[in-house]
Amino acid sequence: MLIAFNKPYGVLCQFTDRSTPPRATLAGFGLPAAVYPAGRLDHDSEGLLLLTDDGALAHRITDPRHKLAKTYWAQVEGAPGPEQLTALRNGVELRDGPTRPVVAEAIGAPSLWPRDPPVRFRKRVPDAWLELVLREGRNRQVRRMTAAVGLPTLRLVRVAIGPWQLRGLAPGQWTEVAPSL
């Protein structure tokens, strides 16, 4: 079984939380028993999360050797210039080493659900949207890459993993999808 889930902002990619006070987890969304996340999204990121009860499938989805493309829409602070997009496309030097090259394009503001809490708005600082396609998955990689080129991420939404797409799922909704890899 493979589940596509639209993870809302502020939800942990796990079913339990032992912190005080407890934070929102996947347990509150009526997901089928025995599925677990194939990968993760930070609690302050939104969008497509795949869950499965098949360990081999989870491995194929998450193992970097398979180089499965992950597509993100990032709202960034500032207006991206050609040199910043080129830097992203060529790979960025981070503390844990250089990233692989990514597909990076400026896009118009996508039609998304409102975020709660809303993204901060500053009259004097423009914002823009980027579409980034990565084939690796380091911790907070998109946020670290955009910050490294002077474009801090304000909102981050994963819209696709390989052939699977968010396709209109509202935050907190899920559907079973074909495990076609």
N, C-alpha and C positions, 0 to 999 in steps of 0.2 A: 504494500500500500504506500502511496506517495500523496502527501497533502501539500497544497499551496495555501499559505496563510499570509494575510496582510497584517504584519506585526505593527501595532500602534506605537507611537512615541511613548516612552516611559515604561515599557514592558520588558522584563528580563527574558532572555531566551532559555529559560529553564522552568521546571514545573514547581520548584520549591524555593523559598528564600528564608534564610535563618536570621536576616538582619532585623534590627529593631529601629524604627517600626518596619514591618514587612512591606516589601515593594510588590507591585503587580507582576504576576508571572503568567506563563502560558496556561496554567491550571484553570484560569477563569474564563476560557473560551470554548468549552465543550468539545475539545479535540478528542478523537478516538483514543481508546486505551492502547498502550504499548507503542505509541509513536514517540520519536524523540527527534530533536533538531538535527538536520544534516547541514552543519555550519551554524553561524550565528550572526546576529546583528547586535550592535551595542544598544543599551537601553535608550539612548538619545537618537537612534536612527530608526527609520520606518521602512515598511515595504515588505517585499517578498522574502519569506522564510519557508524553506522546504522541511517537512517532517516525514519520517518514514519508520516503518517497523522492520526494514530490510537492511541489515548491517553492511552487506556487500554494496548495495546501492548507495548508502550513505557514504561509504568509502570512495566510490567512483565520483560522487558529487563534490566531496570535500578535498580529496587528495590533490595537491598542487601538481603532481606529475601528469594529471589528466588535463590541466590547463583549461578548465571549463570557464567560459567567459561569464563575467558578472557585470551587469549594466546598472549604473547608478545615475540619478539626477541629483545634482548638488547645487543648492542655492548658496552662492558665495558673496561675501562682502567685497565690493569693488567691481570694477569693469575689466574683464580679462582682455589683455592685449595679445597680439600675435606672439610675442616673446614668451609670455606665460604659457600659452597653449602649446608652443613648440617645446618648452621645457617639460611639460607634462607628457607630451607625446614621446619624448626621447627617454623618459625615466628621470626620476628625481633622486638626489642623494639624501637619504635619511640617516639618522643615527645608527640604525641597524643595517646600513648598506644601501646600495642603489636599488631602486625599483625597476621592474621591467617596464619597457615602453607600454603606453596605454593609448587607446583611442580617446581623444579629447576634443569635444566640439562645443562651442557656445550654442545654446538653444533658446528659444522663446520660453517664457514662463509656462510650464505645463499646467494642465487643468487637474488640480489635486484637491483632495478634501482639506478643510481647514485643520490646522494643527492646534492642539490644546496642550500647553499654552502656546499662543501665537509666537512666531519668530519676531524678534525685536526689530523695530523699524526706526531708521535714523534718517532724517530729512537731508542731511548734508553728506551722507555716504551712500553711493549707489549700490545696488546689488544686481546680480545676474545669475543665470542658470547655466550649468555645464552638464553635458552627458559624458560620462566616463565609462569606458569598458576595460576592465582589468582581467588578467588571467592569473593572478596570484591573490592571496588573501591575508595580508599581514594585519596585525592588530591596529585598528583605527587608521588604516592605510589611506583611504580617500581624504579624510580630514588632515592627516599629516602631509600628504602631497600638496593639497591646495594651500595649506598654510605655508609650506616651503617656497611656494612661488608668489606669496603675498596676497592670497585670496582665501581668507579664513572661511570655513564652511559654517553656514547658519542653519541649514536644513539638509538632511541627507535621506534619500529615498531609493531603495534598491527596487528596480522594476523588472529585472530578468536575471535568471541563472540558467546558462545554456539555453535549451529550447523552451524552458518554462518561463511564463510571463505573469505579471500581476493581473492583467486583463480585467480591470473594473471591479476587483474585490474591494469592498469598503474596509476601513480599518477594523480589525477583529473578526472579519469573515474568513472562511476557509472553504476549500473544495478539494475533492479527490481529483488527481490528474494522472495521466498515463505515465508510467515510469520508463519513458522511451530514451534510453541512452545506448 
